Amino acid sequence: MGECNINHSKEDVKKKYEAQREYLPEDIQSLFSSFFMEEHTQDILNEVFHLLKKYDLAAEEERNERDNRLKLVLYNV
């Protein structure tokens, strides 16, 4: 994934999650409810946004990498 200099708001992340939710594994979907209940740093918001971005278009190997990264971030925030 390329670098992006745009800061994404919590609302941006929510919208991106809603757009991609049906493609995400259930165990990852369940982590988002608590994620959205808390405040996060800009870096975390940006990272989660970019992991979700075009998730539905990613190849299986890429999805697995994103799933692992999402779990790492969501379990540790």
PyMOL Python script that loads the backbone (N, CA, C, O; Angstrom):
from pymol import cmd

cmd.read_pdbstr("""\
ATOM      1  N   MET A   1       0.842  -1.181   0.000  1.00  0.00           N
ATOM      2  CA  MET A   1       0.000   0.000   0.000  1.00  0.00           C
ATOM      3  C   MET A   1       0.881   1.236   0.000  1.00  0.00           C
ATOM      4  O   MET A   1       1.889   1.297   0.705  1.00  0.00           O
ATOM      5  N   GLY A   2       0.502   2.193  -0.776  1.00  0.00           N
ATOM      6  CA  GLY A   2       1.288   3.399  -0.880  1.00  0.00           C
ATOM      7  C   GLY A   2       1.053   4.343   0.280  1.00  0.00           C
ATOM      8  O   GLY A   2       0.080   4.223   1.025  1.00  0.00           O
ATOM      9  N   GLU A   3       1.961   5.275   0.409  1.00  0.00           N
ATOM     10  CA  GLU A   3       1.819   6.274   1.458  1.00  0.00           C
ATOM     11  C   GLU A   3       0.757   7.288   1.054  1.00  0.00           C
ATOM     12  O   GLU A   3       0.624   7.641  -0.118  1.00  0.00           O
ATOM     13  N   CYS A   4       0.015   7.741   2.034  1.00  0.00           N
ATOM     14  CA  CYS A   4      -1.022   8.736   1.796  1.00  0.00           C
ATOM     15  C   CYS A   4      -0.839   9.837   2.831  1.00  0.00           C
ATOM     16  O   CYS A   4      -0.625   9.553   4.010  1.00  0.00           O
ATOM     17  N   ASN A   5      -0.920  11.069   2.408  1.00  0.00           N
ATOM     18  CA  ASN A   5      -0.715  12.186   3.324  1.00  0.00           C
ATOM     19  C   ASN A   5      -2.022  12.780   3.829  1.00  0.00           C
ATOM     20  O   ASN A   5      -2.015  13.818   4.490  1.00  0.00           O
ATOM     21  N   ILE A   6      -3.142  12.133   3.525  1.00  0.00           N
ATOM     22  CA  ILE A   6      -4.440  12.630   3.967  1.00  0.00           C
ATOM     23  C   ILE A   6      -4.762  12.024   5.332  1.00  0.00           C
ATOM     24  O   ILE A   6      -4.637  10.817   5.538  1.00  0.00           O
ATOM     25  N   ASN A   7      -5.178  12.882   6.252  1.00  0.00           N
ATOM     26  CA  ASN A   7      -5.624  12.395   7.548  1.00  0.00           C
ATOM     27  C   ASN A   7      -7.103  12.048   7.454  1.00  0.00           C
ATOM     28  O   ASN A   7      -7.914  12.853   6.997  1.00  0.00           O
ATOM     29  N   HIS A   8      -7.440  10.852   7.888  1.00  0.00           N
ATOM     30  CA  HIS A   8      -8.816  10.377   7.812  1.00  0.00           C
ATOM     31  C   HIS A   8      -9.469  10.474   9.182  1.00  0.00           C
ATOM     32  O   HIS A   8      -8.876  10.113  10.199  1.00  0.00           O
ATOM     33  N   SER A   9     -10.694  10.967   9.188  1.00  0.00           N
ATOM     34  CA  SER A   9     -11.433  11.124  10.441  1.00  0.00           C
ATOM     35  C   SER A   9     -12.027   9.783  10.864  1.00  0.00           C
ATOM     36  O   SER A   9     -12.053   8.821  10.096  1.00  0.00           O
ATOM     37  N   LYS A  10     -12.498   9.748  12.095  1.00  0.00           N
ATOM     38  CA  LYS A  10     -13.192   8.564  12.595  1.00  0.00           C
ATOM     39  C   LYS A  10     -14.395   8.266  11.698  1.00  0.00           C
ATOM     40  O   LYS A  10     -14.689   7.105  11.415  1.00  0.00           O
ATOM     41  N   GLU A  11     -15.083   9.306  11.257  1.00  0.00           N
ATOM     42  CA  GLU A  11     -16.239   9.148  10.367  1.00  0.00           C
ATOM     43  C   GLU A  11     -15.829   8.552   9.025  1.00  0.00           C
ATOM     44  O   GLU A  11     -16.550   7.724   8.469  1.00  0.00           O
ATOM     45  N   ASP A  12     -14.676   8.967   8.499  1.00  0.00           N
ATOM     46  CA  ASP A  12     -14.155   8.386   7.251  1.00  0.00           C
ATOM     47  C   ASP A  12     -13.934   6.883   7.424  1.00  0.00           C
ATOM     48  O   ASP A  12     -14.285   6.088   6.552  1.00  0.00           O
ATOM     49  N   VAL A  13     -13.352   6.510   8.552  1.00  0.00           N
ATOM     50  CA  VAL A  13     -13.073   5.100   8.822  1.00  0.00           C
ATOM     51  C   VAL A  13     -14.383   4.323   8.953  1.00  0.00           C
ATOM     52  O   VAL A  13     -14.494   3.207   8.445  1.00  0.00           O
ATOM     53  N   LYS A  14     -15.369   4.903   9.630  1.00  0.00           N
ATOM     54  CA  LYS A  14     -16.677   4.239   9.770  1.00  0.00           C
ATOM     55  C   LYS A  14     -17.314   4.004   8.404  1.00  0.00           C
ATOM     56  O   LYS A  14     -17.829   2.919   8.131  1.00  0.00           O
ATOM     57  N   LYS A  15     -17.279   5.013   7.556  1.00  0.00           N
ATOM     58  CA  LYS A  15     -17.868   4.879   6.221  1.00  0.00           C
ATOM     59  C   LYS A  15     -17.144   3.807   5.410  1.00  0.00           C
ATOM     60  O   LYS A  15     -17.777   3.010   4.718  1.00  0.00           O
ATOM     61  N   LYS A  16     -15.829   3.793   5.499  1.00  0.00           N
ATOM     62  CA  LYS A  16     -15.050   2.800   4.764  1.00  0.00           C
ATOM     63  C   LYS A  16     -15.333   1.402   5.310  1.00  0.00           C
ATOM     64  O   LYS A  16     -15.441   0.444   4.545  1.00  0.00           O
ATOM     65  N   TYR A  17     -15.452   1.287   6.624  1.00  0.00           N
ATOM     66  CA  TYR A  17     -15.790   0.002   7.234  1.00  0.00           C
ATOM     67  C   TYR A  17     -17.164  -0.478   6.761  1.00  0.00           C
ATOM     68  O   TYR A  17     -17.321  -1.644   6.397  1.00  0.00           O
ATOM     69  N   GLU A  18     -18.147   0.404   6.765  1.00  0.00           N
ATOM     70  CA  GLU A  18     -19.496   0.025   6.332  1.00  0.00           C
ATOM     71  C   GLU A  18     -19.492  -0.450   4.878  1.00  0.00           C
ATOM     72  O   GLU A  18     -20.210  -1.383   4.520  1.00  0.00           O
ATOM     73  N   ALA A  19     -18.688   0.192   4.057  1.00  0.00           N
ATOM     74  CA  ALA A  19     -18.616  -0.180   2.646  1.00  0.00           C
ATOM     75  C   ALA A  19     -17.946  -1.547   2.445  1.00  0.00           C
ATOM     76  O   ALA A  19     -18.246  -2.254   1.483  1.00  0.00           O
ATOM     77  N   GLN A  20     -17.044  -1.910   3.352  1.00  0.00           N
ATOM     78  CA  GLN A  20     -16.266  -3.144   3.190  1.00  0.00           C
ATOM     79  C   GLN A  20     -16.690  -4.262   4.136  1.00  0.00           C
ATOM     80  O   GLN A  20     -16.206  -5.387   4.016  1.00  0.00           O
ATOM     81  N   ARG A  21     -17.574  -3.971   5.064  1.00  0.00           N
ATOM     82  CA  ARG A  21     -17.932  -4.918   6.132  1.00  0.00           C
ATOM     83  C   ARG A  21     -18.299  -6.304   5.605  1.00  0.00           C
ATOM     84  O   ARG A  21     -17.848  -7.306   6.161  1.00  0.00           O
ATOM     85  N   GLU A  22     -19.088  -6.381   4.568  1.00  0.00           N
ATOM     86  CA  GLU A  22     -19.545  -7.684   4.086  1.00  0.00           C
ATOM     87  C   GLU A  22     -18.402  -8.561   3.562  1.00  0.00           C
ATOM     88  O   GLU A  22     -18.568  -9.773   3.428  1.00  0.00           O
ATOM     89  N   TYR A  23     -17.257  -7.966   3.269  1.00  0.00           N
ATOM     90  CA  TYR A  23     -16.113  -8.719   2.754  1.00  0.00           C
ATOM     91  C   TYR A  23     -15.148  -9.151   3.863  1.00  0.00           C
ATOM     92  O   TYR A  23     -14.277  -9.992   3.640  1.00  0.00           O
ATOM     93  N   LEU A  24     -15.305  -8.579   5.044  1.00  0.00           N
ATOM     94  CA  LEU A  24     -14.396  -8.867   6.162  1.00  0.00           C
ATOM     95  C   LEU A  24     -14.817 -10.136   6.899  1.00  0.00           C
ATOM     96  O   LEU A  24     -16.007 -10.427   7.016  1.00  0.00           O
ATOM     97  N   PRO A  25     -13.830 -10.892   7.397  1.00  0.00           N
ATOM     98  CA  PRO A  25     -14.162 -12.055   8.223  1.00  0.00           C
ATOM     99  C   PRO A  25     -14.939 -11.616   9.468  1.00  0.00           C
ATOM    100  O   PRO A  25     -14.734 -10.513   9.973  1.00  0.00           O
ATOM    101  N   GLU A  26     -15.827 -12.478   9.958  1.00  0.00           N
ATOM    102  CA  GLU A  26     -16.665 -12.125  11.107  1.00  0.00           C
ATOM    103  C   GLU A  26     -15.859 -11.780  12.347  1.00  0.00           C
ATOM    104  O   GLU A  26     -16.237 -10.883  13.100  1.00  0.00           O
ATOM    105  N   ASP A  27     -14.741 -12.487  12.572  1.00  0.00           N
ATOM    106  CA  ASP A  27     -13.950 -12.201  13.771  1.00  0.00           C
ATOM    107  C   ASP A  27     -13.368 -10.791  13.735  1.00  0.00           C
ATOM    108  O   ASP A  27     -13.148 -10.185  14.783  1.00  0.00           O
ATOM    109  N   ILE A  28     -13.119 -10.271  12.548  1.00  0.00           N
ATOM    110  CA  ILE A  28     -12.621  -8.894  12.427  1.00  0.00           C
ATOM    111  C   ILE A  28     -13.784  -7.912  12.554  1.00  0.00           C
ATOM    112  O   ILE A  28     -13.647  -6.873  13.199  1.00  0.00           O
ATOM    113  N   GLN A  29     -14.913  -8.229  11.951  1.00  0.00           N
ATOM    114  CA  GLN A  29     -16.090  -7.358  12.062  1.00  0.00           C
ATOM    115  C   GLN A  29     -16.431  -7.097  13.528  1.00  0.00           C
ATOM    116  O   GLN A  29     -16.749  -5.970  13.907  1.00  0.00           O
ATOM    117  N   SER A  30     -16.365  -8.129  14.335  1.00  0.00           N
ATOM    118  CA  SER A  30     -16.756  -7.996  15.741  1.00  0.00           C
ATOM    119  C   SER A  30     -15.825  -7.071  16.528  1.00  0.00           C
ATOM    120  O   SER A  30     -16.224  -6.523  17.556  1.00  0.00           O
ATOM    121  N   LEU A  31     -14.608  -6.896  16.062  1.00  0.00           N
ATOM    122  CA  LEU A  31     -13.654  -6.023  16.753  1.00  0.00           C
ATOM    123  C   LEU A  31     -13.941  -4.541  16.519  1.00  0.00           C
ATOM    124  O   LEU A  31     -13.514  -3.693  17.303  1.00  0.00           O
ATOM    125  N   PHE A  32     -14.654  -4.233  15.458  1.00  0.00           N
ATOM    126  CA  PHE A  32     -14.876  -2.837  15.112  1.00  0.00           C
ATOM    127  C   PHE A  32     -15.851  -2.117  16.040  1.00  0.00           C
ATOM    128  O   PHE A  32     -15.737  -0.903  16.214  1.00  0.00           O
ATOM    129  N   SER A  33     -16.801  -2.826  16.638  1.00  0.00           N
ATOM    130  CA  SER A  33     -17.759  -2.127  17.504  1.00  0.00           C
ATOM    131  C   SER A  33     -17.044  -1.460  18.671  1.00  0.00           C
ATOM    132  O   SER A  33     -17.334  -0.308  18.996  1.00  0.00           O
ATOM    133  N   SER A  34     -16.118  -2.164  19.300  1.00  0.00           N
ATOM    134  CA  SER A  34     -15.374  -1.542  20.404  1.00  0.00           C
ATOM    135  C   SER A  34     -14.375  -0.506  19.876  1.00  0.00           C
ATOM    136  O   SER A  34     -14.110   0.493  20.545  1.00  0.00           O
ATOM    137  N   PHE A  35     -13.826  -0.737  18.694  1.00  0.00           N
ATOM    138  CA  PHE A  35     -12.894   0.218  18.099  1.00  0.00           C
ATOM    139  C   PHE A  35     -13.562   1.586  17.933  1.00  0.00           C
ATOM    140  O   PHE A  35     -12.962   2.616  18.242  1.00  0.00           O
ATOM    141  N   PHE A  36     -14.802   1.592  17.446  1.00  0.00           N
ATOM    142  CA  PHE A  36     -15.489   2.858  17.187  1.00  0.00           C
ATOM    143  C   PHE A  36     -15.998   3.533  18.464  1.00  0.00           C
ATOM    144  O   PHE A  36     -16.375   4.704  18.426  1.00  0.00           O
ATOM    145  N   MET A  37     -16.016   2.831  19.570  1.00  0.00           N
ATOM    146  CA  MET A  37     -16.471   3.419  20.834  1.00  0.00           C
ATOM    147  C   MET A  37     -15.373   4.242  21.507  1.00  0.00           C
ATOM    148  O   MET A  37     -15.644   5.001  22.438  1.00  0.00           O
ATOM    149  N   GLU A  38     -14.146   4.092  21.039  1.00  0.00           N
ATOM    150  CA  GLU A  38     -13.016   4.769  21.667  1.00  0.00           C
ATOM    151  C   GLU A  38     -12.392   5.785  20.719  1.00  0.00           C
ATOM    152  O   GLU A  38     -12.655   5.790  19.516  1.00  0.00           O
ATOM    153  N   GLU A  39     -11.563   6.637  21.291  1.00  0.00           N
ATOM    154  CA  GLU A  39     -10.807   7.606  20.494  1.00  0.00           C
ATOM    155  C   GLU A  39      -9.451   6.992  20.149  1.00  0.00           C
ATOM    156  O   GLU A  39      -8.888   6.224  20.930  1.00  0.00           O
ATOM    157  N   HIS A  40      -8.937   7.340  18.971  1.00  0.00           N
ATOM    158  CA  HIS A  40      -7.663   6.787  18.518  1.00  0.00           C
ATOM    159  C   HIS A  40      -6.798   7.883  17.916  1.00  0.00           C
ATOM    160  O   HIS A  40      -7.281   8.938  17.507  1.00  0.00           O
ATOM    161  N   THR A  41      -5.507   7.597  17.878  1.00  0.00           N
ATOM    162  CA  THR A  41      -4.576   8.558  17.290  1.00  0.00           C
ATOM    163  C   THR A  41      -4.824   8.660  15.789  1.00  0.00           C
ATOM    164  O   THR A  41      -5.428   7.776  15.180  1.00  0.00           O
ATOM    165  N   GLN A  42      -4.356   9.731  15.222  1.00  0.00           N
ATOM    166  CA  GLN A  42      -4.495   9.927  13.781  1.00  0.00           C
ATOM    167  C   GLN A  42      -3.806   8.806  13.014  1.00  0.00           C
ATOM    168  O   GLN A  42      -4.315   8.344  11.993  1.00  0.00           O
ATOM    169  N   ASP A  43      -2.653   8.371  13.505  1.00  0.00           N
ATOM    170  CA  ASP A  43      -1.924   7.289  12.830  1.00  0.00           C
ATOM    171  C   ASP A  43      -2.745   6.006  12.774  1.00  0.00           C
ATOM    172  O   ASP A  43      -2.765   5.322  11.751  1.00  0.00           O
ATOM    173  N   ILE A  44      -3.416   5.683  13.863  1.00  0.00           N
ATOM    174  CA  ILE A  44      -4.247   4.470  13.912  1.00  0.00           C
ATOM    175  C   ILE A  44      -5.425   4.615  12.944  1.00  0.00           C
ATOM    176  O   ILE A  44      -5.714   3.693  12.181  1.00  0.00           O
ATOM    177  N   LEU A  45      -6.098   5.754  12.970  1.00  0.00           N
ATOM    178  CA  LEU A  45      -7.218   5.974  12.060  1.00  0.00           C
ATOM    179  C   LEU A  45      -6.778   5.848  10.599  1.00  0.00           C
ATOM    180  O   LEU A  45      -7.458   5.216   9.790  1.00  0.00           O
ATOM    181  N   ASN A  46      -5.657   6.445  10.277  1.00  0.00           N
ATOM    182  CA  ASN A  46      -5.154   6.382   8.899  1.00  0.00           C
ATOM    183  C   ASN A  46      -4.814   4.946   8.506  1.00  0.00           C
ATOM    184  O   ASN A  46      -5.139   4.506   7.403  1.00  0.00           O
ATOM    185  N   GLU A  47      -4.164   4.225   9.407  1.00  0.00           N
ATOM    186  CA  GLU A  47      -3.770   2.853   9.094  1.00  0.00           C
ATOM    187  C   GLU A  47      -4.989   1.964   8.866  1.00  0.00           C
ATOM    188  O   GLU A  47      -5.034   1.210   7.894  1.00  0.00           O
ATOM    189  N   VAL A  48      -5.977   2.050   9.755  1.00  0.00           N
ATOM    190  CA  VAL A  48      -7.184   1.226   9.611  1.00  0.00           C
ATOM    191  C   VAL A  48      -7.915   1.591   8.319  1.00  0.00           C
ATOM    192  O   VAL A  48      -8.393   0.709   7.605  1.00  0.00           O
ATOM    193  N   PHE A  49      -8.001   2.878   8.022  1.00  0.00           N
ATOM    194  CA  PHE A  49      -8.648   3.309   6.781  1.00  0.00           C
ATOM    195  C   PHE A  49      -7.983   2.652   5.574  1.00  0.00           C
ATOM    196  O   PHE A  49      -8.664   2.130   4.691  1.00  0.00           O
ATOM    197  N   HIS A  50      -6.659   2.681   5.542  1.00  0.00           N
ATOM    198  CA  HIS A  50      -5.952   2.153   4.376  1.00  0.00           C
ATOM    199  C   HIS A  50      -5.978   0.636   4.310  1.00  0.00           C
ATOM    200  O   HIS A  50      -5.897   0.066   3.222  1.00  0.00           O
ATOM    201  N   LEU A  51      -6.088  -0.027   5.449  1.00  0.00           N
ATOM    202  CA  LEU A  51      -6.247  -1.481   5.432  1.00  0.00           C
ATOM    203  C   LEU A  51      -7.627  -1.866   4.891  1.00  0.00           C
ATOM    204  O   LEU A  51      -7.781  -2.918   4.270  1.00  0.00           O
ATOM    205  N   LEU A  52      -8.612  -1.025   5.125  1.00  0.00           N
ATOM    206  CA  LEU A  52      -9.963  -1.278   4.626  1.00  0.00           C
ATOM    207  C   LEU A  52     -10.147  -0.861   3.166  1.00  0.00           C
ATOM    208  O   LEU A  52     -10.966  -1.429   2.443  1.00  0.00           O
ATOM    209  N   LYS A  53      -9.376   0.132   2.748  1.00  0.00           N
ATOM    210  CA  LYS A  53      -9.536   0.692   1.408  1.00  0.00           C
ATOM    211  C   LYS A  53      -9.332  -0.391   0.339  1.00  0.00           C
ATOM    212  O   LYS A  53      -8.305  -1.069   0.304  1.00  0.00           O
ATOM    213  N   LYS A  54     -10.339  -0.531  -0.530  1.00  0.00           N
ATOM    214  CA  LYS A  54     -10.320  -1.490  -1.638  1.00  0.00           C
ATOM    215  C   LYS A  54     -10.076  -2.924  -1.155  1.00  0.00           C
ATOM    216  O   LYS A  54      -9.530  -3.746  -1.892  1.00  0.00           O
ATOM    217  N   TYR A  55     -10.480  -3.217   0.074  1.00  0.00           N
ATOM    218  CA  TYR A  55     -10.328  -4.562   0.622  1.00  0.00           C
ATOM    219  C   TYR A  55     -11.014  -5.587  -0.282  1.00  0.00           C
ATOM    220  O   TYR A  55     -10.484  -6.673  -0.514  1.00  0.00           O
ATOM    221  N   ASP A  56     -12.191  -5.233  -0.788  1.00  0.00           N
ATOM    222  CA  ASP A  56     -12.967  -6.143  -1.623  1.00  0.00           C
ATOM    223  C   ASP A  56     -12.264  -6.492  -2.932  1.00  0.00           C
ATOM    224  O   ASP A  56     -12.562  -7.521  -3.538  1.00  0.00           O
ATOM    225  N   LEU A  57     -11.345  -5.653  -3.367  1.00  0.00           N
ATOM    226  CA  LEU A  57     -10.642  -5.885  -4.631  1.00  0.00           C
ATOM    227  C   LEU A  57      -9.302  -6.595  -4.450  1.00  0.00           C
ATOM    228  O   LEU A  57      -8.662  -6.982  -5.428  1.00  0.00           O
ATOM    229  N   ALA A  58      -8.886  -6.762  -3.215  1.00  0.00           N
ATOM    230  CA  ALA A  58      -7.580  -7.359  -2.936  1.00  0.00           C
ATOM    231  C   ALA A  58      -7.601  -8.863  -3.198  1.00  0.00           C
ATOM    232  O   ALA A  58      -8.613  -9.531  -2.984  1.00  0.00           O
ATOM    233  N   ALA A  59      -6.476  -9.377  -3.660  1.00  0.00           N
ATOM    234  CA  ALA A  59      -6.317 -10.819  -3.861  1.00  0.00           C
ATOM    235  C   ALA A  59      -6.315 -11.506  -2.495  1.00  0.00           C
ATOM    236  O   ALA A  59      -6.115 -10.854  -1.470  1.00  0.00           O
ATOM    237  N   GLU A  60      -6.536 -12.802  -2.484  1.00  0.00           N
ATOM    238  CA  GLU A  60      -6.644 -13.533  -1.219  1.00  0.00           C
ATOM    239  C   GLU A  60      -5.404 -13.363  -0.337  1.00  0.00           C
ATOM    240  O   GLU A  60      -5.528 -13.158   0.870  1.00  0.00           O
ATOM    241  N   GLU A  61      -4.231 -13.446  -0.920  1.00  0.00           N
ATOM    242  CA  GLU A  61      -2.995 -13.293  -0.143  1.00  0.00           C
ATOM    243  C   GLU A  61      -2.918 -11.898   0.489  1.00  0.00           C
ATOM    244  O   GLU A  61      -2.535 -11.752   1.649  1.00  0.00           O
ATOM    245  N   GLU A  62      -3.284 -10.888  -0.285  1.00  0.00           N
ATOM    246  CA  GLU A  62      -3.296  -9.508   0.212  1.00  0.00           C
ATOM    247  C   GLU A  62      -4.327  -9.365   1.338  1.00  0.00           C
ATOM    248  O   GLU A  62      -4.063  -8.703   2.341  1.00  0.00           O
ATOM    249  N   ARG A  63      -5.490  -9.981   1.169  1.00  0.00           N
ATOM    250  CA  ARG A  63      -6.519  -9.926   2.220  1.00  0.00           C
ATOM    251  C   ARG A  63      -6.007 -10.560   3.510  1.00  0.00           C
ATOM    252  O   ARG A  63      -6.233 -10.036   4.601  1.00  0.00           O
ATOM    253  N   ASN A  64      -5.323 -11.681   3.378  1.00  0.00           N
ATOM    254  CA  ASN A  64      -4.776 -12.347   4.568  1.00  0.00           C
ATOM    255  C   ASN A  64      -3.791 -11.442   5.303  1.00  0.00           C
ATOM    256  O   ASN A  64      -3.796 -11.381   6.533  1.00  0.00           O
ATOM    257  N   GLU A  65      -2.954 -10.746   4.553  1.00  0.00           N
ATOM    258  CA  GLU A  65      -2.002  -9.811   5.155  1.00  0.00           C
ATOM    259  C   GLU A  65      -2.748  -8.667   5.852  1.00  0.00           C
ATOM    260  O   GLU A  65      -2.400  -8.272   6.965  1.00  0.00           O
ATOM    261  N   ARG A  66      -3.767  -8.148   5.189  1.00  0.00           N
ATOM    262  CA  ARG A  66      -4.557  -7.058   5.785  1.00  0.00           C
ATOM    263  C   ARG A  66      -5.308  -7.546   7.020  1.00  0.00           C
ATOM    264  O   ARG A  66      -5.385  -6.839   8.024  1.00  0.00           O
ATOM    265  N   ASP A  67      -5.865  -8.769   6.942  1.00  0.00           N
ATOM    266  CA  ASP A  67      -6.569  -9.340   8.100  1.00  0.00           C
ATOM    267  C   ASP A  67      -5.633  -9.418   9.299  1.00  0.00           C
ATOM    268  O   ASP A  67      -5.999  -9.030  10.408  1.00  0.00           O
ATOM    269  N   ASN A  68      -4.433  -9.916   9.072  1.00  0.00           N
ATOM    270  CA  ASN A  68      -3.461 -10.034  10.165  1.00  0.00           C
ATOM    271  C   ASN A  68      -3.115  -8.680  10.751  1.00  0.00           C
ATOM    272  O   ASN A  68      -3.025  -8.528  11.969  1.00  0.00           O
ATOM    273  N   ARG A  69      -2.923  -7.706   9.895  1.00  0.00           N
ATOM    274  CA  ARG A  69      -2.577  -6.355  10.356  1.00  0.00           C
ATOM    275  C   ARG A  69      -3.758  -5.722  11.092  1.00  0.00           C
ATOM    276  O   ARG A  69      -3.565  -5.075  12.121  1.00  0.00           O
ATOM    277  N   LEU A  70      -4.981  -5.900  10.578  1.00  0.00           N
ATOM    278  CA  LEU A  70      -6.164  -5.360  11.254  1.00  0.00           C
ATOM    279  C   LEU A  70      -6.319  -5.967  12.644  1.00  0.00           C
ATOM    280  O   LEU A  70      -6.602  -5.260  13.611  1.00  0.00           O
ATOM    281  N   LYS A  71      -6.132  -7.274  12.735  1.00  0.00           N
ATOM    282  CA  LYS A  71      -6.238  -7.941  14.043  1.00  0.00           C
ATOM    283  C   LYS A  71      -5.193  -7.374  15.006  1.00  0.00           C
ATOM    284  O   LYS A  71      -5.497  -7.080  16.162  1.00  0.00           O
ATOM    285  N   LEU A  72      -3.968  -7.226  14.520  1.00  0.00           N
ATOM    286  CA  LEU A  72      -2.900  -6.690  15.363  1.00  0.00           C
ATOM    287  C   LEU A  72      -3.268  -5.305  15.879  1.00  0.00           C
ATOM    288  O   LEU A  72      -3.093  -5.022  17.064  1.00  0.00           O
ATOM    289  N   VAL A  73      -3.766  -4.453  15.020  1.00  0.00           N
ATOM    290  CA  VAL A  73      -4.133  -3.093  15.415  1.00  0.00           C
ATOM    291  C   VAL A  73      -5.358  -3.101  16.325  1.00  0.00           C
ATOM    292  O   VAL A  73      -5.352  -2.463  17.377  1.00  0.00           O
ATOM    293  N   LEU A  74      -6.400  -3.813  15.931  1.00  0.00           N
ATOM    294  CA  LEU A  74      -7.668  -3.761  16.677  1.00  0.00           C
ATOM    295  C   LEU A  74      -7.583  -4.433  18.050  1.00  0.00           C
ATOM    296  O   LEU A  74      -8.268  -4.017  18.985  1.00  0.00           O
ATOM    297  N   TYR A  75      -6.764  -5.448  18.174  1.00  0.00           N
ATOM    298  CA  TYR A  75      -6.605  -6.098  19.479  1.00  0.00           C
ATOM    299  C   TYR A  75      -5.765  -5.254  20.437  1.00  0.00           C
ATOM    300  O   TYR A  75      -5.847  -5.425  21.654  1.00  0.00           O
ATOM    301  N   ASN A  76      -4.967  -4.355  19.893  1.00  0.00           N
ATOM    302  CA  ASN A  76      -4.018  -3.621  20.726  1.00  0.00           C
ATOM    303  C   ASN A  76      -4.355  -2.156  20.939  1.00  0.00           C
ATOM    304  O   ASN A  76      -3.526  -1.396  21.441  1.00  0.00           O
ATOM    305  N   VAL A  77      -5.558  -1.751  20.566  1.00  0.00           N
ATOM    306  CA  VAL A  77      -5.936  -0.358  20.810  1.00  0.00           C
ATOM    307  C   VAL A  77      -6.953  -0.275  21.939  1.00  0.00           C
ATOM    308  O   VAL A  77      -7.395   0.818  22.293  1.00  0.00           O
TER     309      VAL A  77
END
""", "prot")
cmd.dss("prot")
cmd.show_as("cartoon", "prot")
cmd.util.cbc("prot")
cmd.orient("prot")
